[in-house]
Amino acid sequence: MPGKKSDKTITKRSLPREIKISVKASQAKKGEKLLVLDLRGLTSFTDFFIIMQGNSARQNLALYKNVEQELKKENITPLSIEGKDNAEWILMDYGYFIVHVFSKTAREYYSLEKFWGDALKFSY
């Protein structure tokens, strides 16, 4: 439930299916420093962030495309996608979760995991 802290402790195993699909699709394209943040209870605009980085614009585009394709197979489509043109920070908004594909430089600059430091984190 958006904006409300869950009474249940979430684990990697109990993450929503769409999050697991996104993580697996990212791993298939060698996404680095993959992190899932549980933002429930911390913000009202989404429940989860999936954050990763690639080594080049080409890899970032491959990461975004693979996540999009794997979710589309499950009839899950993004509300919006931004940042494809320069591929420094590609944001895929799926409503209750958002996928962030960063270059190393952009990830260090925006530092979302530090900004959302109170969130429960899952590293892959």
C-alpha positions as CSV (number, residue, x, y, z in Angstrom):
1,M,0.0,0.0,0.0
2,P,1.7,3.2,-1.1
3,G,2.8,5.7,1.5
4,K,2.2,3.3,4.4
5,K,4.8,1.3,6.2
6,S,4.2,-2.4,6.0
7,D,3.9,-4.4,9.2
8,K,5.5,-7.3,7.5
9,T,9.3,-7.4,7.2
10,I,10.2,-7.8,3.5
11,T,13.1,-9.9,2.4
12,K,14.7,-10.5,-1.0
13,R,12.6,-13.6,-1.3
14,S,9.4,-11.7,-0.6
15,L,10.0,-8.8,-2.9
16,P,7.2,-8.3,-5.5
17,R,7.5,-10.3,-8.7
18,E,7.9,-7.3,-10.9
19,I,10.9,-6.2,-8.8
20,K,12.5,-9.7,-9.1
21,I,11.9,-9.7,-12.9
22,S,13.6,-6.3,-13.1
23,V,16.6,-7.4,-11.0
24,K,17.0,-10.6,-13.1
25,A,16.8,-8.6,-16.4
26,S,19.4,-6.2,-15.1
27,Q,21.7,-9.0,-14.0
28,A,21.4,-10.6,-17.5
29,K,22.9,-7.4,-19.0
30,K,25.6,-7.1,-16.3
31,G,24.1,-4.2,-14.4
32,E,26.5,-3.2,-11.6
33,K,26.0,-2.3,-8.0
34,L,22.4,-3.3,-8.2
35,L,20.3,-2.1,-5.3
36,V,16.6,-2.2,-4.4
37,L,15.3,0.3,-1.9
38,D,12.0,-0.2,0.0
39,L,10.6,3.3,0.2
40,R,7.2,2.3,1.6
41,G,6.4,4.6,4.5
42,L,9.1,7.1,3.4
43,T,7.4,8.6,0.4
44,S,4.0,8.6,-1.3
45,F,5.0,8.7,-4.9
46,T,6.4,5.1,-5.2
47,D,7.2,2.0,-3.1
48,F,10.5,0.8,-4.5
49,F,13.5,2.1,-6.4
50,I,15.7,-0.3,-8.4
51,I,19.1,1.4,-8.9
52,M,22.0,0.2,-11.0
53,Q,24.8,1.5,-13.2
54,G,26.4,0.5,-16.4
55,N,29.9,1.2,-17.9
56,S,28.8,3.0,-21.0
57,A,25.8,4.7,-22.7
58,R,25.5,1.5,-24.8
59,Q,25.3,-0.7,-21.7
60,N,22.8,1.6,-20.0
61,L,20.5,1.4,-23.1
62,A,20.9,-2.4,-23.1
63,L,20.0,-2.5,-19.4
64,Y,16.9,-0.4,-19.9
65,K,15.8,-2.3,-23.0
66,N,16.1,-5.7,-21.3
67,V,14.2,-4.6,-18.2
68,E,11.5,-3.2,-20.4
69,Q,11.3,-6.3,-22.6
70,E,11.1,-8.7,-19.7
71,L,8.4,-6.8,-17.9
72,K,6.5,-6.4,-21.2
73,K,6.4,-10.2,-21.4
74,E,4.3,-10.1,-18.2
75,N,2.1,-7.3,-19.6
76,I,3.7,-4.7,-17.4
77,T,4.4,-1.4,-19.2
78,P,6.0,1.8,-17.9
79,L,4.0,4.9,-17.3
80,S,7.0,6.8,-18.7
81,I,10.7,6.5,-19.6
82,E,13.1,9.4,-19.5
83,G,16.7,9.9,-20.3
84,K,17.2,7.5,-23.2
85,D,18.8,10.2,-25.4
86,N,22.0,10.7,-23.5
87,A,21.7,7.5,-21.3
88,E,23.4,9.1,-18.3
89,W,20.3,8.5,-16.2
90,I,17.5,6.5,-17.6
91,L,14.4,6.5,-15.4
92,M,11.6,4.0,-16.0
93,D,8.5,4.8,-14.0
94,Y,6.2,1.8,-13.4
95,G,4.1,3.5,-10.7
96,Y,4.7,1.6,-7.5
97,F,8.4,1.0,-8.5
98,I,10.9,3.1,-10.5
99,V,14.0,1.7,-12.3
100,H,17.1,4.0,-12.4
101,V,19.9,3.1,-14.8
102,F,22.9,5.4,-14.2
103,S,26.3,6.0,-15.5
104,K,28.9,5.8,-12.7
105,T,29.3,9.6,-12.7
106,A,25.6,10.4,-12.6
107,R,25.0,7.8,-9.8
108,E,27.8,9.3,-7.7
109,Y,26.4,12.8,-8.3
110,Y,22.8,12.1,-7.5
111,S,23.5,9.5,-4.8
112,L,19.9,8.3,-4.4
113,E,20.9,5.6,-2.0
114,K,22.3,8.2,0.4
115,F,19.4,10.6,-0.1
116,W,17.0,7.7,0.8
117,G,19.3,6.5,3.6
118,D,16.5,5.4,5.8
119,A,15.2,2.9,3.2
120,L,15.6,-0.8,3.6
121,K,18.2,-1.9,1.1
122,F,18.8,-5.1,-0.8
123,S,22.1,-5.5,-2.7
124,Y,22.7,-7.8,-5.6
